[in-house]
Amino acid sequence: MKKLALLFFLSCTKLVVPSLNSNIFFSIKLGVVSSDIAPIEKNNFFLPINQKEKIIYSFPQNPFIHNDEILLPIPENNFYVYYKSNDLISIFSPLDKEVNLQIFKNIDILTIPEGRIGRGCITNNYIIFQIYQNYNSEKNENSGSLVFYPEERKPQPSSIFYIDKKDLKKNLAIMELDSRRVFESIYDLYCFNEFINIIDFSDNKYFLYLYNSKLEKIFESVLNIEIPNLGEKEVFTLENIFPYMNNQNEFHFYVDFNIRDKSNYRIQKKNIYKLNSRNYELFIEIEDPEYEIIHVSRDGNLYFVKNDNNDFIFDVYDKNYNYLRKFKVNFDFQNLNWKDYWFNNERFFSSKIENGEYIIIEWK
């Protein structure tokens, strides 16, 4: 186990840290549906939004980008938007076809199984998406950090479906990923180019699943980690789980925990564990509560980030914890239009709303 010293941040002001450049990867107009403009046509497509007191609702949640493909989940309106090469390919909607025709015009509509949409992602061959079984239930309350107490979890059963991209326009290629399994409470769904990673909470345990390019399950494990020497006034929370592949093409995982004060829930320190199919071990102990792991590359490089005024400062380490490099991304945090930032595979994106558009920016 190694302890993270964070000497780089202490000398940050003395170092010249290279900045990533930004470019607009994708943009789409936002609008409010009214009787004057419904249905929405393909040649004048916009994302329908709700706006109350200048606050915009119904913008995409957890967008996923694969090469030139974009999948935009819109949970409030209960449909996905799928783009390729900036061309609107299809809307995936569980609504009845006649209802969709009242909303959209001259747009390919793929009717997906009934329910409430969740996460979605894209592999080389498939589009993967989640459907909650109870359409009328509240939004997913199980995302974000989770206290390891069973009573904190609310089961939200869902199934995972896929579409073969070659048969997309045939409108008959929707299949269930694992017809024998209803996932009780999916914590995360993520696609690599050739793999799908699912983290599910069931029977008071976290289950890790990996499916290969043929959609065959190739890995299943139960996450059962106990934090030693946890004080009476402390609680630990699961922040994230990152899969990666070792030199023998075996999947391993980094598991990120926070140790928190029970009275105020403030982070006291972070523990990152390494997990494989046989055992787990404490890998890093981080004493700076503002320093977080944001991404792990497919081959195990760890990306840590910290907010420094208007900059995100990134430190990158390899899987043996050797320091590789540092870079920064400049955000104007006074601009409330920024919505999200994320990695898809090895690419870093952010999103914002500006001048009536939803914009995705790629940083290189």
C-alpha positions in Angstrom: 0.0 0.0 0.0 1.2 3.5 -0.9 0.3 6.8 0.6 -0.2 9.7 -1.8 1.9 12.7 -0.9 0.5 15.3 -3.3 3.7 17.1 -3.6 2.8 18.1 -7.1 -0.1 20.3 -6.0 2.0 22.0 -3.3 4.4 23.3 -6.0 1.7 23.8 -8.6 2.2 27.5 -8.8 5.9 27.1 -9.6 5.3 24.6 -12.4 4.3 25.3 -15.9 1.4 22.8 -16.4 0.4 22.2 -20.0 -3.3 23.0 -20.8 -5.5 21.0 -22.9 -7.2 22.7 -25.9 -10.9 22.7 -26.3 -13.1 22.3 -29.4 -16.8 21.9 -29.9 -17.4 18.3 -30.6 -21.2 18.5 -30.9 -24.0 21.0 -30.4 -27.8 20.9 -30.6 -30.5 23.5 -30.2 -32.7 23.6 -27.2 -36.4 24.5 -27.4 -39.8 24.3 -25.7 -42.4 22.2 -27.5 -45.7 24.0 -28.2 -48.7 23.5 -30.3 -47.2 25.8 -32.9 -44.1 23.8 -33.6 -45.1 20.2 -32.7 -44.1 17.7 -34.0 -40.4 18.2 -34.1 -38.9 17.6 -37.6 -35.6 16.1 -38.4 -34.4 19.1 -40.5 -35.1 21.4 -37.6 -34.5 19.1 -34.7 -34.0 20.4 -31.1 -34.0 18.9 -27.7 -37.3 19.6 -25.9 -36.7 21.1 -22.5 -38.6 22.4 -19.5 -37.6 25.7 -18.1 -38.7 27.2 -14.7 -37.4 30.5 -13.4 -34.6 30.5 -15.9 -33.5 27.0 -14.8 -33.4 24.4 -17.6 -34.5 20.9 -17.1 -34.6 17.8 -19.4 -31.1 18.2 -20.8 -29.1 15.0 -21.4 -27.8 12.9 -18.5 -24.7 10.7 -18.8 -24.1 11.1 -22.5 -21.8 8.5 -24.1 -19.5 9.1 -27.1 -17.9 6.3 -29.1 -15.7 7.5 -32.1 -18.2 9.7 -34.0 -21.3 8.3 -32.3 -23.2 10.0 -29.6 -26.0 8.6 -27.3 -27.9 11.2 -25.4 -30.2 9.8 -22.7 -33.0 12.3 -21.8 -34.6 10.7 -18.7 -37.2 13.5 -18.0 -38.7 13.0 -21.5 -37.9 9.2 -21.5 -36.1 8.7 -24.8 -32.5 8.4 -26.2 -31.2 10.4 -29.1 -28.6 8.6 -31.3 -26.2 10.6 -33.6 -23.5 9.4 -35.9 -21.2 11.9 -37.7 -23.4 14.7 -36.4 -26.4 13.2 -38.3 -29.5 12.3 -36.3 -29.9 8.6 -36.9 -32.8 7.6 -34.6 -34.8 8.2 -31.5 -35.1 5.3 -29.1 -38.4 5.6 -27.2 -40.6 3.3 -25.1 -43.7 5.3 -25.9 -46.4 4.0 -28.2 -45.6 4.6 -31.9 -48.7 6.8 -32.4 -47.6 9.0 -29.4 -44.1 9.4 -30.9 -45.6 10.5 -34.2 -47.3 13.4 -32.4 -43.9 14.5 -31.0 -41.5 13.7 -33.9 -41.8 13.9 -37.7 -39.6 12.5 -40.4 -37.3 10.9 -37.8 -36.6 7.2 -37.5 -38.2 6.0 -34.3 -37.1 2.7 -32.7 -39.6 1.5 -30.2 -37.8 0.0 -27.2 -39.3 -2.0 -24.3 -41.7 -0.2 -22.0 -40.3 1.4 -18.9 -38.2 4.3 -17.8 -34.9 4.8 -19.5 -31.6 4.8 -17.5 -28.0 4.8 -18.6 -26.8 3.9 -22.1 -23.4 3.4 -23.9 -21.9 2.2 -27.1 -19.4 -0.5 -28.1 -17.9 -1.3 -31.5 -20.9 -3.4 -32.5 -23.8 -2.5 -30.1 -25.8 0.2 -28.5 -26.5 -0.7 -24.9 -29.3 0.8 -22.8 -31.0 0.3 -19.5 -34.8 0.2 -18.9 -36.3 0.4 -15.4 -39.2 -1.8 -14.9 -41.3 0.6 -12.9 -42.0 3.6 -15.2 -43.8 5.6 -12.5 -41.0 5.2 -9.9 -38.9 8.2 -8.9 -35.6 8.9 -10.6 -32.7 6.7 -9.8 -31.6 7.6 -6.3 -28.8 5.1 -6.2 -26.2 7.1 -8.2 -23.4 9.0 -6.5 -21.6 7.9 -3.4 -23.4 5.2 -1.3 -23.2 4.5 2.4 -22.6 0.8 2.9 -25.8 0.3 4.8 -28.5 -1.9 3.2 -31.3 0.4 4.4 -29.8 3.2 2.3 -30.5 1.3 -0.9 -33.9 1.4 -2.6 -34.3 -1.5 -5.2 -34.9 -0.2 -8.7 -35.1 -3.3 -10.9 -34.0 -2.9 -14.5 -33.0 -4.8 -17.5 -30.2 -4.2 -20.0 -31.0 -4.3 -23.7 -28.8 -4.0 -26.8 -29.2 -3.1 -30.5 -26.9 -4.4 -33.2 -25.8 -1.3 -35.1 -25.8 -3.2 -38.4 -29.5 -3.9 -38.0 -30.5 -0.6 -36.5 -32.9 0.5 -39.3 -34.6 -2.9 -39.4 -36.3 -2.0 -36.2 -36.2 -5.6 -35.0 -32.8 -6.0 -33.3 -33.6 -5.3 -29.7 -32.4 -8.1 -27.5 -32.0 -8.5 -23.7 -28.4 -8.8 -22.6 -29.1 -11.4 -20.0 -32.6 -12.7 -20.1 -32.1 -14.7 -16.9 -31.2 -11.7 -14.9 -33.1 -8.6 -13.6 -30.6 -6.3 -12.1 -31.9 -5.1 -8.8 -30.1 -1.7 -8.6 -27.6 -0.9 -11.2 -24.9 1.4 -9.8 -23.0 1.9 -13.1 -23.1 0.8 -16.7 -20.1 1.4 -18.9 -18.9 0.4 -22.4 -15.4 -0.2 -23.6 -14.8 -0.8 -27.3 -15.2 -4.5 -26.9 -16.5 -5.0 -23.3 -19.5 -4.0 -21.2 -19.1 -3.4 -17.5 -22.1 -3.6 -15.1 -22.1 -2.9 -11.4 -25.2 -4.0 -9.6 -26.4 -4.0 -5.9 -28.4 -7.0 -4.9 -28.9 -8.9 -1.6 -26.9 -6.2 0.2 -23.8 -6.9 -2.0 -22.2 -5.3 -5.0 -21.8 -7.6 -8.0 -19.4 -6.9 -10.9 -20.1 -8.2 -14.4 -18.2 -8.1 -17.6 -19.5 -9.1 -21.0 -17.3 -9.5 -24.1 -17.7 -8.4 -27.7 -20.1 -11.4 -28.3 -22.1 -10.3 -25.2 -21.0 -13.4 -23.3 -20.5 -13.0 -19.6 -16.8 -13.5 -19.0 -16.4 -12.2 -15.4 -18.6 -12.1 -12.3 -17.5 -11.2 -8.8 -18.9 -10.1 -5.5 -17.4 -6.9 -3.9 -17.2 -7.6 -0.2 -14.6 -5.2 1.2 -14.3 -4.3 4.9 -12.5 -1.2 5.9 -10.2 -2.1 8.9 -9.9 0.1 12.0 -13.0 2.2 11.2 -13.8 4.4 14.1 -17.2 4.6 15.8 -17.7 8.1 14.4 -16.7 7.1 10.9 -18.5 5.7 7.9 -17.2 4.6 4.5 -18.8 5.3 1.2 -18.3 3.7 -2.2 -17.5 6.4 -4.7 -16.6 4.5 -7.8 -15.4 1.3 -9.4 -13.0 1.3 -12.3 -12.1 -1.8 -14.4 -8.8 -2.2 -16.3 -6.9 -4.9 -18.0 -3.5 -6.2 -16.9 -0.7 -7.5 -19.1 -2.2 -11.0 -19.2 -5.5 -9.6 -20.5 -7.2 -10.2 -17.2 -9.6 -7.7 -15.8 -8.9 -6.1 -12.5 -10.7 -3.2 -10.7 -9.8 -0.2 -8.6 -12.4 0.5 -6.0 -12.6 4.0 -4.6 -13.9 4.6 -1.0 -14.2 7.7 1.1 -13.8 7.6 4.9 -16.3 10.2 6.3 -17.2 11.7 9.6 -20.6 10.4 10.7 -21.7 13.7 12.2 -21.1 16.0 9.2 -20.4 13.5 6.4 -17.1 15.3 5.5 -14.4 13.3 3.8 -11.5 12.6 6.1 -9.4 10.5 3.7 -9.8 8.2 0.7 -8.8 4.5 0.3 -8.4 2.9 -3.2 -8.3 -0.8 -3.3 -7.2 -3.2 -6.1 -9.5 -6.1 -6.8 -9.2 -9.2 -9.0 -11.1 -12.4 -9.1 -9.1 -13.9 -6.2 -8.5 -11.1 -3.6 -8.3 -7.4 -2.9 -5.7 -5.2 -1.3 -5.4 -1.6 -0.2 -3.5 0.2 -3.0 -3.4 3.9 -2.1 -4.4 6.0 0.9 -5.1 9.6 0.1 -5.2 12.2 2.8 -6.3 15.2 0.7 -10.2 15.0 0.6 -10.4 17.2 -2.5 -8.2 14.9 -4.6 -10.2 12.4 -6.5 -9.7 9.6 -9.0 -11.8 10.4 -12.0 -10.7 7.8 -14.6 -8.7 4.6 -15.2 -7.5 3.8 -18.7 -8.1 0.4 -20.1 -4.5 -0.6 -19.3 -4.6 0.7 -15.7 -3.3 4.3 -15.7 -5.0 6.3 -13.0 -6.2 9.9 -13.5 -6.5 12.0 -10.4 -8.0 15.5 -10.4 -8.2 18.5 -8.1 -9.9 21.9 -8.5 -7.5 24.7 -8.4 -9.3 28.1 -8.8 -10.7 27.9 -12.4 -8.5 24.9 -13.4 -8.9 21.2 -13.1 -5.4 19.8 -12.4 -4.8 16.2 -13.5 -2.1 13.9 -12.4 -1.6 10.6 -14.2 0.0 7.5 -12.7 0.6 4.0 -14.1 -0.9 0.9 -12.5 2.4 0.4 -10.5 1.9 3.9 -9.2 4.7 5.5 -11.1 4.1 9.2 -11.9 3.6 9.8 -15.6 2.5 13.4 -16.3 0.4 16.4 -15.4 -2.0 18.6 -17.3 -4.8 21.0 -16.7 -8.2 22.0 -18.1 -9.5 25.5 -17.6 -13.1 25.9 -16.6 -14.8 29.2 -15.9 -16.5 28.1 -12.7 -18.3 31.5 -12.4 -20.2 30.5 -15.6 -23.1 28.4 -14.4 -23.7 27.0 -17.9 -21.2 24.2 -17.3 -23.1 21.0 -16.6 -20.9 18.0 -16.5 -17.5 16.5 -17.4 -16.5 12.9 -18.1 -14.2 10.4 -19.8 -15.3 8.0 -22.5 -12.6 5.5 -22.9 -9.5 7.8 -23.2 -11.2 10.9 -24.3 -12.2 13.8 -22.0 -15.4 15.8 -22.6 -17.5 18.4 -20.9 -20.9 19.8 -21.6 -22.5 23.2 -21.2 -25.6 25.2 -22.1 -24.9 28.4 -24.0 -26.9 30.6 -26.4 -29.8 28.2 -26.5 -27.7 25.2 -27.3 -26.5 22.1 -25.5 -22.8 21.8 -26.3 -20.3 19.0 -25.9 -16.7 20.0 -25.8 -13.7 17.7 -26.3 -10.4 18.5 -24.6 -7.1 17.4 -26.2 
